[in-house]
Amino acid sequence: MTNEPWYSQLITPLESIYNDIIIIYDPDELSKLDDVISVLSKEYLLCYFQNELSLRSAIAGSQGKQALVFISDKNSCIPYDIELRSEKIKDWSLKRIFPKLDSLVIKEYQTRLQELYTAYKLVEGSLKEANRDATKNFVQSWLKDDIQCGEIRELIHSVKQSLYTEDPKWDVIALQWGRLSYLKDKCSEKISEFEILDKEIIEKFDHFIFNRYTDLFYATSHDRPIIINKVMEYLGYLKAERLVLLCFDGMSFQEWNILKSHLERHGVTKFKEDSIFTLLPTLTKISRKSLFSGEKGYPNLLDEGRGFEKYIQNHWNCEESKQINVFYNADPKWNPDYLYYEYIGIIINLFDDTAHATGNVDRSKLLMQKNLINILQETKIEDLFHEFLKAGYRIFITSDHGTVWCFGNGYKTEKYLVEERARRALLYPNKTLADDFSAQKRVKSFEETTLLGERIIVFPIGREMFTTEKETAISHGGIHLEEVIVPFIEVFQ
């Protein structure tokens, strides 16, 4: 079975071209597919030709990168001076990749091209050129055992069953929704039910946040922590001789499924999967400090290292000789220095960094997911788990917040009036300033004196964010299910 990417015969020839500008005729618009963008954008400036002015502007800002100019219409009029100094590629098409199949049929499955390509290469030598009907039959036979899409349908049913109750079990829904989001971004079917469910989840979860969220602080943590500031308390009950708390900044359940899949392929296969609620607003400097310090009130939030050490010394009843440390912004690979410590916190920014680096998203985290899969393949993150387990540590994985794809609402904020300003949350020092900003805007204000004191958090509606209209991004800070409920996982030998 071939492991060759379906697009390799399109991209590989580019490596031997040294012109500053390469014009590519791309009738099937393959250059706009996420996996192609993910590969090309690392080395090239991507220009989708619309008019002369925008093309010249893009090339002028190329900053030394080769510019790939994609045209989907042969009649496009590229300026003569640009065309004169360009290399031309005339056959970026599905027909080039699947020469014996009907390209119009293949085009209907653009998010499944890798699966089709792998199956096609196995039988290409024995195939005769297939017409439209024959191509459809081949495609259906190659994809008929689509287990993932079958699981998607089962998960949609499960989420509905969990959601349409008087008291939804949000911890259960978060696991199901994360798995569903992960699989949905790997399936070619347009799942209209997904967007409908998302809107219903937003509405019901908002109601929970504004009516039941603060009750979580009074829940017991003996069996498992319910909310992030109780994680340290729960870990203390375990009386472990050696323990590591891995905080993957910005990891929601969708990203956990990416990491889990990677670990399973590398021999780390036993997990106990639970969840925790994060602190509001779902920002790193607030929620992550709560994780390591065991505190929830903003004035009491120590930095992660000091909070971790202080909590263990004051509450875990451990020997004074135990060595404690927190490693910030750690590389996702094994560090032998970890073994000098019995109690370790490790903060890895891989997911959060990738989220913030992923722009121009199209109503999903698909591009981020593909980027993460590629990045994880280049790491040795599995060694962390193998080495800690071999050394007898109990390993817990969690996050300080999740992320969501979102879009701008056009609301401008004055930074000198807010205490904390993020795309998905504004923290005002008092109600007067919060109300002044919120007047005649589609926003929601959250207040809770035990958590915030006199402060007020203003959240955007649904998947909106406080930035220019039509801008899209992956961000955090708000009250979407994907931001608020994150994985809490124990890893076993």
C-alpha positions in Angstrom: 0.0 0.0 0.0 1.4 3.4 -1.0 2.1 6.0 1.7 2.7 8.6 -1.0 0.6 11.8 -0.5 -1.9 12.2 -3.3 -0.5 15.6 -4.2 3.2 14.6 -4.3 3.4 14.5 -8.2 2.0 18.1 -8.2 4.3 19.5 -5.6 7.6 17.6 -6.1 8.3 19.3 -9.5 8.2 22.7 -7.9 11.5 21.8 -6.0 13.5 22.0 -9.2 12.1 25.3 -10.4 14.1 28.4 -9.3 12.1 31.2 -10.9 10.7 33.7 -8.4 7.2 33.3 -9.9 5.6 30.1 -11.0 2.2 30.3 -12.8 0.1 27.2 -12.3 -3.1 26.3 -14.3 -5.3 24.7 -11.6 -8.7 24.0 -13.2 -9.9 21.8 -10.3 -8.6 24.3 -7.7 -6.6 21.7 -5.9 -4.4 24.5 -4.5 -7.3 25.6 -2.2 -7.5 22.2 -0.4 -6.3 22.3 3.2 -3.6 19.6 3.0 -2.1 21.3 -0.1 -2.1 24.7 1.6 -0.6 23.2 4.7 2.4 21.9 2.7 2.9 24.7 0.3 2.5 27.7 2.7 5.7 26.7 4.5 7.9 27.4 1.5 5.9 29.5 -0.9 3.7 32.6 -1.2 0.3 31.4 -2.5 -1.5 33.8 -4.8 -4.9 33.0 -6.2 -5.2 35.3 -9.3 -8.2 37.7 -9.3 -6.8 40.9 -10.8 -3.6 42.6 -11.7 -3.5 45.0 -8.7 -3.9 42.3 -6.0 -1.3 40.1 -7.8 1.3 42.8 -7.9 0.7 43.7 -4.3 1.1 40.1 -3.2 4.3 39.5 -5.2 5.7 42.8 -3.8 5.2 41.5 -0.3 6.6 38.0 -0.9 9.6 38.6 1.4 11.9 36.4 -0.6 9.6 33.5 -1.0 8.8 32.0 -4.4 5.3 33.0 -5.5 2.9 30.4 -6.8 0.2 32.1 -8.9 -2.8 29.8 -9.4 -5.3 30.4 -12.2 -8.4 28.3 -12.7 -9.4 29.9 -15.9 -7.2 29.6 -19.0 -8.4 32.9 -20.2 -7.0 34.8 -17.2 -4.9 37.7 -18.2 -1.7 37.7 -16.3 0.3 40.9 -16.8 2.9 40.4 -19.5 5.9 41.4 -17.5 5.1 39.0 -14.8 4.3 36.2 -17.3 7.6 36.9 -19.1 9.7 36.1 -15.9 7.6 33.2 -14.7 7.8 29.4 -15.1 4.5 27.9 -16.2 2.9 24.6 -15.1 -0.1 23.7 -17.2 -1.4 20.4 -15.8 -2.3 20.7 -12.1 -5.5 18.6 -12.3 -7.2 15.6 -10.9 -6.8 13.9 -14.3 -3.1 14.0 -13.9 -3.4 12.2 -10.5 -6.1 9.8 -11.5 -5.6 9.4 -15.3 -7.8 6.4 -15.7 -10.8 7.8 -13.8 -13.5 10.4 -14.5 -12.2 13.6 -12.8 -15.7 15.1 -12.3 -16.6 12.2 -10.1 -13.4 12.3 -8.2 -13.9 16.1 -7.6 -17.0 15.2 -5.5 -14.7 13.6 -2.9 -12.0 16.3 -2.5 -11.6 15.7 1.3 -11.1 12.0 0.7 -8.4 12.2 -2.1 -5.8 10.4 0.0 -8.0 7.4 0.5 -9.0 7.3 -3.1 -5.4 7.7 -4.3 -4.1 4.9 -2.0 -6.8 2.5 -3.4 -6.3 3.7 -7.0 -2.5 3.1 -7.0 -3.1 -0.6 -5.9 -5.1 -1.3 -9.0 -3.9 1.3 -11.5 -1.9 -1.2 -13.6 -4.9 -3.4 -14.3 -7.5 -0.6 -14.9 -8.8 0.5 -18.2 -10.0 4.1 -18.6 -13.3 4.3 -16.7 -16.3 6.4 -17.7 -18.4 8.3 -15.1 -20.5 5.3 -14.0 -17.5 3.0 -13.7 -15.6 5.6 -11.7 -18.6 5.9 -9.3 -18.6 2.2 -8.8 -14.9 2.1 -8.1 -15.2 5.0 -5.6 -18.1 3.4 -3.8 -16.3 0.1 -3.5 -13.1 1.7 -2.2 -15.0 3.8 0.4 -17.8 1.3 1.3 -16.2 0.3 4.6 -15.9 3.9 5.9 -15.9 3.1 9.6 -15.2 6.7 10.6 -18.3 8.1 8.8 -20.3 5.3 10.4 -19.0 6.3 13.8 -19.9 9.9 13.1 -23.5 9.0 12.6 -23.5 7.0 15.9 -21.9 10.0 17.7 -24.5 12.4 16.4 -27.2 10.1 17.7 -25.4 9.8 21.1 -24.9 13.6 21.4 -28.6 14.1 20.7 -29.6 11.6 23.3 -27.3 13.3 25.9 -28.3 16.8 24.9 -32.1 16.4 24.7 -32.6 15.7 28.4 -33.7 17.9 31.3 -30.2 17.9 32.8 -27.6 17.3 30.1 -24.4 15.6 31.2 -22.0 18.1 29.8 -18.9 16.1 30.7 -20.2 13.2 28.6 -21.2 15.5 25.8 -17.8 17.1 25.7 -16.1 13.8 25.1 -18.6 12.8 22.4 -18.5 16.2 20.7 -14.7 16.3 20.7 -14.5 12.9 19.0 -17.3 13.9 16.6 -15.4 17.1 15.7 -12.2 15.1 15.1 -13.9 12.6 12.8 -16.0 15.1 11.1 -12.9 16.9 9.8 -11.7 13.6 8.3 -15.0 12.8 6.5 -16.1 14.1 3.1 -19.8 14.0 3.8 -21.4 17.4 4.5 -22.9 16.9 7.9 -25.7 19.4 8.1 -26.7 18.0 11.5 -23.4 19.0 12.9 -24.0 22.8 12.5 -27.6 22.4 13.9 -26.2 20.5 16.9 -23.5 23.1 17.4 -26.1 25.9 17.7 -28.2 23.9 20.1 -25.2 23.1 22.2 -24.2 26.8 22.3 -27.7 27.7 23.5 -28.0 25.1 26.2 -24.5 25.4 27.4 -24.8 29.1 27.7 -27.8 28.6 30.0 -25.7 26.2 32.1 -22.8 28.6 32.4 -25.0 31.5 33.6 -27.1 29.4 35.9 -25.1 26.4 37.1 -21.4 27.0 36.5 -20.6 28.4 40.0 -22.1 25.2 41.6 -19.1 23.3 40.3 -16.8 24.9 42.8 -18.6 23.0 45.6 -18.4 19.5 44.0 -16.2 16.9 45.8 -13.0 15.9 44.2 -12.4 12.5 45.9 -13.3 10.4 42.9 -12.2 12.9 40.2 -11.9 16.7 39.9 -14.9 18.4 38.3 -13.3 21.8 37.9 -9.7 22.9 37.2 -8.9 24.4 40.6 -9.6 21.0 42.2 -7.0 19.0 40.1 -4.2 19.5 42.7 -6.5 18.4 45.5 -7.5 15.2 43.7 -3.9 14.4 42.8 -3.0 14.8 46.5 -5.5 12.1 47.5 -3.6 9.6 45.3 -0.5 9.8 47.5 1.7 9.0 44.6 5.5 8.6 45.1 6.2 10.1 41.7 3.7 12.1 39.6 3.8 14.2 36.4 1.1 16.7 35.4 1.3 17.4 31.7 -0.6 20.6 30.7 -1.1 20.9 26.9 -2.0 24.6 26.6 -5.1 25.0 24.4 -5.9 21.3 24.0 -9.6 20.7 23.6 -11.1 17.2 23.1 -10.7 17.4 19.3 -7.0 17.9 19.8 -6.8 15.2 22.4 -8.1 12.8 19.8 -5.3 13.8 17.5 -2.7 13.2 20.3 -4.4 10.0 21.4 -4.2 8.6 17.9 -0.5 9.5 17.6 0.3 7.9 21.0 -1.6 4.7 20.1 0.4 4.3 16.9 3.5 4.4 19.1 2.6 1.9 21.7 1.0 4.2 24.4 -2.5 2.7 24.4 -4.1 2.7 27.9 -6.0 5.8 29.1 -8.6 6.7 31.6 -10.5 9.5 29.9 -12.4 12.2 32.0 -12.9 15.9 31.8 -12.7 19.1 33.8 -14.3 22.5 33.6 -11.8 25.4 33.2 -11.9 28.7 34.9 -13.6 31.6 33.2 -12.6 33.4 31.2 -10.8 30.6 29.4 -7.5 32.4 29.1 -4.0 30.9 29.8 -2.9 33.4 32.4 -6.0 32.8 34.5 -7.1 29.2 34.0 -3.6 27.7 33.9 -2.5 29.4 37.1 -5.7 28.0 38.7 -4.7 24.5 37.6 -1.3 24.5 39.3 -2.1 26.6 42.3 -5.5 25.0 43.3 -7.0 28.5 43.7 -10.0 30.1 41.9 -10.1 33.7 43.0 -8.1 36.0 40.8 -6.1 37.8 43.5 -4.8 34.4 44.8 -3.6 33.1 41.5 0.2 32.5 41.8 2.4 31.7 38.8 2.4 28.1 37.9 5.8 27.1 39.4 5.3 28.8 42.7 1.6 27.7 43.0 2.5 24.1 42.2 5.3 23.9 44.8 3.3 25.8 47.5 0.2 23.5 47.1 2.2 20.3 47.3 4.1 21.5 50.4 1.0 22.7 52.2 -1.5 20.0 51.2 0.0 16.8 50.0 1.6 15.6 53.3 4.7 14.4 51.4 8.3 14.1 52.6 10.3 17.4 52.6 12.9 15.7 50.5 10.6 15.4 47.5 11.9 17.5 44.6 9.3 19.7 42.8 9.5 21.6 39.5 7.5 23.1 36.7 8.9 23.2 33.2 7.5 26.0 31.1 7.1 25.9 27.3 8.8 22.5 27.2 9.8 20.8 24.0 7.5 17.8 23.3 10.3 15.3 23.7 12.1 13.4 26.5 14.3 15.4 28.9 16.5 13.2 31.3 16.5 16.1 33.8 12.9 15.3 34.5 14.0 12.3 36.6 15.6 14.6 39.2 12.1 15.4 40.4 9.4 13.4 42.1 6.6 15.9 41.3 6.7 17.5 38.0 4.5 20.0 36.0 5.2 20.2 32.3 3.6 22.9 30.1 3.7 22.2 26.4 2.4 25.0 24.1 2.2 22.9 20.9 -1.6 23.1 20.5 -2.0 26.7 21.5 0.8 27.8 19.2 -0.6 25.9 16.3 -4.1 27.3 16.9 -2.9 30.9 16.9 -0.8 30.3 13.8 -3.7 28.9 11.8 -5.6 31.7 10.0 -8.3 32.0 7.5 -10.3 29.1 8.8 -13.4 27.9 7.1 -16.0 27.0 9.8 -13.8 24.2 11.2 -10.5 23.4 12.7 -9.7 21.1 9.8 -6.5 22.9 8.7 -5.2 23.1 12.3 -6.0 19.4 12.7 -3.9 18.5 9.6 -1.1 20.8 10.7 -1.0 19.1 14.1 -0.9 15.6 12.7 2.1 16.6 10.6 3.8 18.3 13.5 3.3 15.4 15.9 4.9 13.1 13.3 8.1 15.2 13.6 8.2 15.0 17.3 9.2 12.2 19.7 6.4 13.0 22.2 5.7 9.4 22.8 9.1 9.0 24.4 7.8 11.3 27.3 5.2 8.7 28.2 7.4 5.6 27.7 10.1 7.0 29.9 7.9 8.3 32.7 5.9 5.0 32.8 9.2 3.1 32.9 10.4 5.2 35.8 7.2 4.6 37.8 5.5 7.9 37.5 1.7 8.4 37.5 0.9 10.5 34.4 -1.9 12.9 34.0 -2.7 14.9 30.9 -4.9 18.0 30.9 -5.3 21.5 29.5 -5.9 25.0 30.7 -8.6 25.8 28.0 -9.8 24.6 24.7 -10.1 26.5 21.4 -12.9 27.2 18.8 -13.0 28.4 15.3 -14.7 31.8 15.3 -15.4 34.9 13.3 -15.3 38.7 13.9 -18.4 40.6 15.1 -17.0 44.1 14.3 -17.1 45.4 17.9 -14.1 47.6 18.9 -12.8 47.7 22.4 -10.7 50.4 24.2 -7.8 48.6 25.7 -7.2 51.1 28.4 -10.7 50.4 29.9 -10.3 46.6 30.2 -8.3 44.7 32.7 -7.8 41.7 30.3 -8.6 41.9 26.6 -8.9 38.8 24.4 -10.8 38.0 21.2 -13.3 35.9 23.0 -13.5 37.7 26.4 -13.2 41.1 27.9 -12.6 41.4 31.7 -13.7 44.8 33.0 -12.8 46.1 36.5 -16.4 47.0 37.3 -20.0 46.8 36.1 -20.2 50.4 35.0 -17.5 50.0 32.3 -18.8 46.6 31.3 -22.4 47.9 30.9 -21.1 50.9 29.0 -19.4 48.7 26.4 -22.3 46.2 26.3 -25.0 48.8 25.5 -26.8 47.9 22.3 -24.4 45.1 21.5 -25.1 41.3 21.1 -22.9 40.2 24.0 -23.3 38.5 27.4 -22.1 39.7 30.8 -20.9 37.3 33.5 -20.5 38.3 37.1 -19.6 36.1 40.2 -18.2 37.8 43.2 -16.5 34.8 44.7 -14.6 34.3 41.5 -14.2 37.8 40.1 -14.8 40.2 42.9 -16.3 43.4 41.3 -15.0 42.4 37.9 -17.3 41.6 35.0 -16.6 39.4 32.0 -18.2 40.3 28.7 -18.4 37.4 26.2 -19.4 37.5 22.5 -22.3 35.5 21.3 -21.8 31.9 20.0 -18.7 31.7 17.9 -18.1 35.4 17.5 -15.0 37.2 18.6 -14.1 40.9 19.2 -12.4 41.8 16.0 -13.2 43.0 12.5 -16.1 41.5 10.7 -15.5 38.6 8.4 -12.1 37.9 10.0 -11.8 34.2 11.0 -9.5 32.5 13.5 -9.1 29.8 16.1 -9.1 31.4 19.5 -10.2 31.0 23.1 -11.4 32.9 26.2 -15.1 32.4 25.7 -17.8 30.0 26.9 -18.2 27.5 24.1 -18.2 23.9 25.2 -15.0 23.3 23.4 -13.2 26.0 25.4 -14.7 25.3 28.8 -14.6 21.5 29.2 -11.1 20.0 28.5 -9.6 16.5 28.8 -8.3 15.1 32.1 -6.6 11.9 31.3 -4.5 9.3 33.2 -2.0 7.3 31.2 -1.2 3.7 32.2 1.5 1.2 31.5 
